[in-house]
Amino acid sequence: MTTTAEQPAAPTTPPHRAQDQTTLEPERLLHSGNAGMIIYRTGQLNYGYATEGRGFSVDLLRYLNSNQADVATTFCYEEVFGVRDRLHWLIHMRSPNEYQKLLHMVDHDEEFQGISVVDRLPEKGHGNWERIFADGSMRERILVPQHGLSHAHDEADEPGEADNFVPSARHQTAQPFDIQLNSANAGAIILRTAHVKYEFREEGRLFAFDWQEHVNRELAGTATVLLYEETFGHQDRIYSLIHLRDLSDYQRLAELDRSAETQRLVYDKQRVHASKGGGTWDRVFVQDSIHDTLLLPQPPSKES
């Protein structure tokens, strides 16, 4: 008589979503799907103050999102399997003009200033964020949806979307809006950066778009990939935001990416015209410039 070992039950606890960091209704949130631009900020917590730093981020996000509704929505994510205690924030806005409203709050809002100056280290020498974060580690980049590569949607835009700096990224894919994943409702995000060679800037973007739509078509409901471009920063650095329903869905993405069908339809396709020497996707990117960073939404505070 043989026995079969019982398999462990699948986890039943749903993943954290960034939208759980705020009490605002989902329809009032700006996110990677409907925003006109994103301020992408990173900061490195000093190891000894990591707990206090996460508390600072939770307090700041709660206040920002409640008091800047319809202007900006900010979410925080933890870097996983990368640099320990590095935080990533995505600040979603309609256009650069909205940034002025954020600056006004920073300069004149007493409650906001209180969050920034309250003593968070009473037993560790006193201080706030200026001691919590490693000097020189706070960095910002401006990301805008890649435009000119889009699908027509019968669904109406949200109120205010006409004011976007560029058309929102959710128009890039044929996925229906109601099943798209984004920075608010995804359980995990893979942030992929890549440098396109200057001579192949169009070819590189078309490859990224083709790969993205192949994934969006085959993994609809499980993954949504949206393409962004860095602005006011590195020329021709592009960002693919790969939104997953859950971290466990990465396995499906990896299997699709390694499949013979993806190789034939995406990777083996000639990307460079014969007049430029011909070639596939590997010719259009700067060598070693494609990097993936796994981000998980920061768990909401118990008070949220």
C-alpha positions, 0 to 999 in steps of 0.5 A, a space after each residue: 500500500 502506498 501513500 501520497 503526501 498531502 500537498 500544502 494548501 494554497 494561501 488564502 490571505 489576499 495580497 496587499 494592494 496599494 489602494 488599501 493604503 488610503 480610505 478613498 474610494 477606488 474611483 477617486 484614485 489616480 494610478 498607473 492606468 489613468 494618470 498623465 504622469 508619475 513622479 517615481 521616488 526612491 529612498 533608502 532607509 538607514 537600517 537602524 531606523 527602518 521601522 520608524 521610516 515605514 511609519 513615517 511613510 504610512 503617516 505621510 501617505 494617509 495625509 497626502 491622499 486624503 488632502 490631495 484627492 483628485 490632484 495626486 495619489 501616492 502609493 508606497 512599495 517595498 523593494 523585494 529580492 533587491 536592496 534591503 529597506 529601500 522604499 519606492 513611491 509612485 506619485 500619480 498626477 494628471 499633469 506637471 501643473 498639479 505639482 504646484 498644489 503639492 508644493 503649496 501644501 508642503 510650504 504652508 500646511 501646518 499639519 503636513 509640516 508636523 508630520 515632517 518634523 515630529 520626533 520619530 526617534 525619541 530613544 535613538 538620538 531624536 530626529 525625523 526623516 532627515 535622519 531616517 533616510 540615508 543621505 543622498 538616497 532620495 531620488 526622483 524621476 518623471 515618467 510619462 505614458 508612452 504615447 503614439 502606441 495605443 488601441 481604440 477603446 469604446 469605454 469612456 474616459 474618466 472625468 478629468 482624464 482630458 486634462 492629462 499631460 499625455 493620453 493615459 497608459 491604459 489606452 495602450 492595451 486592448 484589455 478592457 478597462 475593468 480587468 486591467 491591473 494597475 499600481 492601485 489594484 495589483 498585488 505585485 509590480 515588476 518595474 523593468 527599465 531599459 535603455 534604447 540605443 539612440 539609432 534604434 529608438 523607434 524599434 526599441 519602443 515597438 519591441 516593448 509594445 509588442 511584448 507588452 501586448 502579447 502578455 496582455 492578450 495571453 494573461 488578461 486578468 492576471 497581468 497588465 503591462 504598461 509602457 512609460 518613458 523617462 522625461 527630464 532625465 535619461 534620454 531613451 530610458 523606458 519603463 515597463 510596469 508589469 502589474 501582477 494580480 499576485 506575486 504567485 502569478 509571476 510563474 505564469 509570466 515566466 512560462 509565457 516569456 520562455 514559450 516557443 510561441 513568444 519566441 516566434 511571435 516576439 523575440 525572433 521577429 526582425 526589428 531592424 530594417 535591412 538598411 541598418 544592418 537588420 537584426 532582432 530585439 537584442 540589437 536595439 538595447 544598450 547591453 546590460 541595461 535591462 533591469 527588473 525590480 520587484 515591488 510589493 505594496 507596503 502593508 497599510 497601517 492598522 489605523 487606515 
